Amino acid sequence: MQLTFDRIFTYLVPYLLGGISVTLSVSFFALMIGAVVGLLLAFLRVYGGRVVQILMTAFSAVFRALPHTVLLLLIYFVIAGSINISKYWAGTLSLAIISCVYQMEIFRAAIESVDYGQMMAARAIGMSQVKAIFYIIMPQALRRALPSWTNEAAGVIKASSLVYIIGVVEIMRLAQYEIARSRQPFAVYIAVALIYFVCVWLTSFVLRKVEKRLAIPDIS
Amino acid sequence: MSKEIIRLEGIKKSYGQSEVLKGIDLSVKESEVVVLLGPSGTGKSTLLRCINMLTVPTEGHVWVDGQDLTAPKVNINKAREHLGMVFQEFNLFAHLKAIDNVAIGLTKVLGVKRADALERAKKELERVGLGDKLDLYPGQLSGGQKQRVAIARALAMDPEVMLFDEPTSALDPELIGEVLEVMQKLAQEGMTMVCVTHEMHFARRVANRIVFMEGGVIVEEGSPDEFFDHPKTERARQFLGKFNGQFD
């Protein structure tokens, strides 16, 4: 079988796109789980007591130091074995955990960048701390977090290519199959790179649009 | 004799080793306008913040409308609903339009329906002369306009007392007048007010009582005429001497 560069668009890309729904859904769930948990942990870290703060800092330090592949294999071979979750969710979960600590740092910085006077003014009109966080601090912090969050989204999409090592069939896994068949790694990886480039570029483009749409004079 | 609204008893506040307030007693009656004067760093703002417990006193009691806010298990959020506060740095909610800055306390704290809250917010903004700025964000307003929105935000909650913490200190000189005007109007309408300010003309014209603080204690108290024309203490005389340029 002869495979050349001109077949990248007619054969390779369409074939690899068979894995895109898995790539994108793994990334999406990892990002969303990471966002919800990361935001919650960020608020705990900023407003929680001293013990909570120390715990969060330690949690963040540990998981930021852990390579994706190590966590992926740990979760798949150790944890997935005992609680019986699929490869798909083992992969998603390990990406989510690491993304969660990075998102926690992003949200923490954003929360801390909101002027303390905002909280004081909210409390002064009788808001509880929870209401003040929800209605005053969070809307401002999320807007400020968005540019860094866009980077994190790109990072997670790219990191999702690692889940092929535990056998999840996404773009990279299909690429391995194709290379085994055709022995044309260069052409295949070019096609893979093209697909990731388009995914990441589109995601960043959409998120920048969102950022502009939500922009408010004098914030961020 | 009119009703006492605020009573402070033996208020002390320390931050670590430094004692900022060293035992303050103060009583404010309904419709009274009390102006706190004194050099910077003498605890005036701290004292003001003790009234709505944004700063919790180390010792002493704060009564507002007969309720001891320093007692354990007081619902402080409930108590603050009717203690309006205006800050030196405005602290408008940066992500909300002027009208929503005023309405949010009504909807999220008092549970007023949104349509009614917006109606009320519009009225309050008109009252401070900003009926044409409803849909602007704080970042699009001048300092004086921001401060007037902040006053409207506090007024919308139907406060029994308004606390002003150096409301004009962060303003350009040409914008101070518009804010003082709103405050004076409020005073004339009978609002109970406690103001920390360095605006001596305003203090003299609007206050019923001047409270002069230095070093965390009240040094002298009296009517504006007494205080400005015949200060009893040497420290008050020295303080007023620095403002001589302001008096003709």
Interface residues (C-beta under 8 A of the other chain):
Chain A: D115 G117 Q118 M120 A121 A122 R123 A124 I125 G126 M127 S128 K131 Y135 I136 P139 Q140 R143 I216 P217 D218 I219
Chain B: N52 L54 N77 K78 A79 R80 E81 L83 G84 M85 F87 E89 F90 N91 L92 F93 A94 H95 I104 G105 K108 V109 L110 Y137 P138 G139 Q140 A150 R153 A154 M157
